[in-house]
Amino acid sequence: MNNVKISKAIPSDAYGIQSLTIESSKGMYKLCGWSEEEINNHFPPEKAQKAAEGLEKGIANFTDDNILMVAKMTNDNDGKDEEKVVGCCFAEKHEDKNTIEALYVMPEFKGQGLAKELYDKAHGLLDKNKDTYLDVFSLNSRGVGFYKKQGFVETGKKTFDERFKGSDGEMLEITEMVLYN
Ligand SMILES: CC(C)(COP(=O)(O)OP(=O)(O)OC[C@H]1O[C@@H](n2cnc3c(N)ncnc32)[C@H](O)[C@@H]1OP(=O)(O)O)[C@@H](O)C(=O)NCCC(=O)NCCS
């Protein structure tokens, strides 16, 4: 993957990150048992536009505590370089802990080590003397397996969030995991 480079996100990456998030999340929700219709309802186009605008402003105001790494693929299009965001990892430093907020790779890039590379770069910039926490859907076996491979263990805490409610009214269970420093 020598045409894929990892760097810190800049505001103009926001729209690419938003598309990646939607594309990658679709497979994740499917794995958690949601139907195509439920997934499409969860990502209305007007929400995506607003989210991207918010993210663009967010990135512009990032401090050293907000770490957003992006993987960008460069393709030559008639002599003109075109960039596409194909992966990202968002991590944050807090007073008492580190957190991993998101990790996504495009479906066609799964299983090639890109997620690990993104995670390693983001994790490497977190506080070394603090534990790192994250939330993952309990049914997201791929995500849970990935994080276990990186040394995370389940804390035993399970939660639900109204934002992740299917059309049957059932909310997806969230599992908390931790990597002790
Ligand atoms: C979860 C996700 C990021 C993993 O990406 P990936 O491309 O499969 O991971 P990588 O290829 O970088 O794998 C890195 C290592 O973890 C291992 N691994 C990945 N998934 C695993 C699993 N489910 N169980 C065990 N090991 C796993 C790989 O074998 C690899 O091992 P190696 O370093 O010994 O070669 C990807 O599937 C994804 O984007 N999913 C949708 C979004 C999502 O679920 N994000 C996480 C929750 S927010």
The ligand as a MOL file (V3000), in Angstrom:
LIG
                    3D

  0  0  0     0  0            999 V3000
M  V30 BEGIN CTAB
M  V30 COUNTS 48 50 0 0 0
M  V30 BEGIN ATOM
M  V30 1 C -12.3630 -3.1850 13.1500 0
M  V30 2 C -11.4990 -2.7670 11.9750 0
M  V30 3 C -10.9820 -1.3580 12.1960 0
M  V30 4 C -10.3270 -3.7610 11.8810 0
M  V30 5 O -9.6160 -3.5100 10.7140 0
M  V30 6 P -8.7360 -4.6140 9.9720 0
M  V30 7 O -8.3190 -3.9940 8.6940 0
M  V30 8 O -9.4400 -5.9030 9.9240 0
M  V30 9 O -7.5050 -4.7700 10.9490 0
M  V30 10 P -5.9780 -5.0120 10.5730 0
M  V30 11 O -5.8510 -5.6860 9.2460 0
M  V30 12 O -5.2000 -3.7550 10.7520 0
M  V30 13 O -5.5940 -6.0630 11.7090 0
M  V30 14 C -4.5390 -5.8440 12.6160 0
M  V30 15 C -4.3200 -7.0930 13.4070 0
M  V30 16 O -5.4770 -7.4200 14.1800 0
M  V30 17 C -5.9390 -8.7130 13.8540 0
M  V30 18 N -7.3870 -8.7160 13.8670 0
M  V30 19 C -8.2130 -7.9120 13.1680 0
M  V30 20 N -9.4880 -8.2300 13.4410 0
M  V30 21 C -9.4390 -9.2730 14.3140 0
M  V30 22 C -10.4220 -10.0610 14.9600 0
M  V30 23 N -11.7130 -9.8500 14.7890 0
M  V30 24 N -10.0310 -11.0260 15.8240 0
M  V30 25 C -8.7080 -11.2550 16.0270 0
M  V30 26 N -7.7310 -10.5440 15.4330 0
M  V30 27 C -8.1030 -9.5690 14.5990 0
M  V30 28 C -5.3780 -9.0010 12.4790 0
M  V30 29 O -5.2620 -10.3900 12.2480 0
M  V30 30 C -4.0420 -8.3260 12.5310 0
M  V30 31 O -3.1160 -9.1670 13.2190 0
M  V30 32 P -1.5230 -9.1190 12.9560 0
M  V30 33 O -1.0840 -7.7460 13.4420 0
M  V30 34 O -0.9980 -10.2370 13.7830 0
M  V30 35 O -1.3560 -9.3060 11.4750 0
M  V30 36 C -12.2770 -2.8240 10.6140 0
M  V30 37 O -12.8700 -4.0850 10.4870 0
M  V30 38 C -13.3620 -1.7640 10.4780 0
M  V30 39 O -13.1230 -0.6610 9.9910 0
M  V30 40 N -14.5990 -2.1080 10.8890 0
M  V30 41 C -15.7400 -1.2050 10.8360 0
M  V30 42 C -15.6580 -0.1260 11.9030 0
M  V30 43 C -15.4090 -0.6950 13.2670 0
M  V30 44 O -15.9630 -1.7350 13.6280 0
M  V30 45 N -14.5630 -0.0060 14.0530 0
M  V30 46 C -14.2190 -0.4480 15.3920 0
M  V30 47 C -15.2080 -0.0290 16.4090 0
M  V30 48 S -15.3920 1.7440 16.4280 0
M  V30 END ATOM
M  V30 BEGIN BOND
M  V30 1 1 1 2
M  V30 2 1 2 3
M  V30 3 1 2 4
M  V30 4 1 2 36
M  V30 5 1 4 5
M  V30 6 1 5 6
M  V30 7 2 6 7
M  V30 8 1 6 8
M  V30 9 1 6 9
M  V30 10 1 9 10
M  V30 11 2 10 11
M  V30 12 1 10 12
M  V30 13 1 10 13
M  V30 14 1 13 14
M  V30 15 1 14 15
M  V30 16 1 15 16
M  V30 17 1 15 30
M  V30 18 1 16 17
M  V30 19 1 17 18
M  V30 20 1 17 28
M  V30 21 1 18 19
M  V30 22 1 18 27
M  V30 23 2 19 20
M  V30 24 1 20 21
M  V30 25 1 21 22
M  V30 26 2 21 27
M  V30 27 1 22 23
M  V30 28 2 22 24
M  V30 29 1 24 25
M  V30 30 2 25 26
M  V30 31 1 26 27
M  V30 32 1 28 29
M  V30 33 1 28 30
M  V30 34 1 30 31
M  V30 35 1 31 32
M  V30 36 2 32 33
M  V30 37 1 32 34
M  V30 38 1 32 35
M  V30 39 1 36 37
M  V30 40 1 36 38
M  V30 41 2 38 39
M  V30 42 1 38 40
M  V30 43 1 40 41
M  V30 44 1 41 42
M  V30 45 1 42 43
M  V30 46 2 43 44
M  V30 47 1 43 45
M  V30 48 1 45 46
M  V30 49 1 46 47
M  V30 50 1 47 48
M  V30 END BOND
M  V30 END CTAB
M  END
